[in-house]
Amino acid sequence: MDTTLDDARLRKAVTACLNTHDLLGVLDLGAPADEYDPEMEDFARLLAAGGPITPEAVAGVWHKWFGDPSEQPGPPTAEMGALALDLQSLSPFVAS
């Protein structure tokens, strides 16, 4: 099995999902398509490790990149919940 291909497919799928949800609303303002690459790496790593993508996991990743490091992540928003569902649906891309 070509894990490089699997990794590339997973990363591409996670990027597409993040761009579709665009939680920051920056893509329509001209941000590049790779705007969410750091977050994509975190989510792809979680999926590849078999970890669940919950709304709380999304809130944690978002807080890591956009929150105040001296504070705890806030509760997930409805948008984060929707993103979590879509990201979790990508788990078949991960080789078992």
C-alpha positions as CSV (number, residue, x, y, z in Angstrom):
1,M,0.0,0.0,0.0
2,D,1.3,3.4,-0.9
3,T,1.0,5.4,2.3
4,T,2.4,8.5,0.6
5,L,-0.7,8.5,-1.7
6,D,-3.0,7.8,1.3
7,D,-1.4,10.7,3.2
8,A,-1.7,13.0,0.2
9,R,-5.4,12.1,-0.3
10,L,-6.2,12.6,3.3
11,R,-4.4,16.0,3.4
12,K,-6.2,17.1,0.2
13,A,-9.6,16.0,1.7
14,V,-9.0,17.7,5.0
15,T,-8.0,20.9,3.2
16,A,-11.1,20.8,1.1
17,C,-13.2,20.3,4.2
18,L,-11.6,23.2,6.0
19,N,-11.9,25.5,3.0
20,T,-15.6,24.6,2.6
21,H,-16.3,25.5,6.2
22,D,-13.9,28.5,6.3
23,L,-14.5,29.1,10.0
24,L,-12.6,32.4,9.8
25,G,-14.4,33.6,6.7
26,V,-11.2,34.7,5.1
27,L,-11.2,32.8,1.8
28,D,-13.9,35.0,0.2
29,L,-11.7,37.9,1.3
30,G,-8.8,36.7,-0.9
31,A,-6.9,34.4,1.5
32,P,-4.9,31.7,-0.3
33,A,-6.3,28.2,-0.6
34,D,-3.6,26.9,1.8
35,E,-4.7,29.3,4.5
36,Y,-5.7,26.4,6.8
37,D,-2.6,24.3,6.2
38,P,-1.4,24.3,9.8
39,E,-4.8,23.3,11.1
40,M,-5.0,20.7,8.3
41,E,-1.8,19.1,9.5
42,D,-3.2,18.7,13.0
43,F,-6.5,17.2,11.8
44,A,-4.8,14.9,9.4
45,R,-2.5,13.7,12.2
46,L,-5.5,13.0,14.4
47,L,-7.3,11.1,11.7
48,A,-4.2,9.1,10.8
49,A,-3.7,8.1,14.4
50,G,-7.3,6.9,14.6
51,G,-8.4,9.7,16.9
52,P,-12.0,11.0,16.8
53,I,-12.6,14.5,15.5
54,T,-15.1,15.9,18.0
55,P,-16.3,19.4,18.2
56,E,-14.0,19.8,21.3
57,A,-11.1,18.6,19.2
58,V,-11.9,21.2,16.6
59,A,-12.1,23.9,19.3
60,G,-8.8,22.7,20.7
61,V,-7.0,23.0,17.3
62,W,-8.6,26.3,16.6
63,H,-7.5,27.6,20.0
64,K,-4.0,26.3,19.4
65,W,-3.7,28.5,16.3
66,F,-5.9,31.4,17.0
67,G,-6.6,31.6,20.8
68,D,-4.8,33.1,23.7
69,P,-2.3,30.6,25.0
70,S,-2.9,31.7,28.6
71,E,-6.5,30.7,28.3
72,Q,-8.4,27.4,28.0
73,P,-10.3,26.7,24.7
74,G,-13.8,28.0,24.8
75,P,-16.8,25.7,24.0
76,P,-17.2,24.6,20.4
77,T,-19.5,26.6,18.2
78,A,-22.2,25.0,16.0
79,E,-19.9,25.7,13.0
80,M,-17.1,23.7,14.8
81,G,-19.5,20.9,15.3
82,A,-20.4,20.8,11.6
83,L,-16.7,20.8,10.7
84,A,-16.0,18.0,13.2
85,L,-18.7,15.8,11.6
86,D,-17.3,16.4,8.1
87,L,-13.8,15.8,9.2
88,Q,-14.7,12.6,11.0
89,S,-16.4,11.4,7.8
90,L,-12.9,11.4,6.2
91,S,-11.8,8.5,8.4
92,P,-12.2,6.0,5.6
93,F,-9.2,7.7,3.9
94,V,-7.0,6.5,6.7
95,A,-5.5,3.1,6.0
96,S,-6.3,0.6,8.7
